[in-house]
Amino acid sequence: MKQFSEGDIVRVKCGGPEMTVLCVDGDYFAQEDNRTAVFCVYEKDHYLFEQAYPEYALDIIRYERRRFPREA
């Protein structure tokens, strides 16, 4: 599967706005086949919306650029 991380820009495969990944949670859809949830935020008409999507429903538009390596 794809590796999503905070700050990545994604879009739902069927279309829609570009969204920023807030976090990834492996237990959110635990009752439904152990799918990983990707929490995203997007702006529409000057309002912010947050939505959780399963990993398979998203395409990565661009990865977050980092100047320094992530802390382990």
C-alpha positions, 0 to 999 in steps of 0.5 A: 500500500501507499505510505501516507504521511502528515503534510502530503497532498492527496485527492480522492481517486474519483475526483474532488479537491486537493487535501492535506493529510493530517494523520494516519490511523491504523485502528479507525476502521478496525471493525472493517477488515483492518483498513488504515484511515487517512485523515485529511483536511480541505478548504471549500468556500473559506471553510475547513472540512476534515474527513477520514478516508481508507488508504485505497481511496486516495491518490498522492498528488505530491509528497511533503517536502522536508528539509530535515530527516524525521525523528524516529 
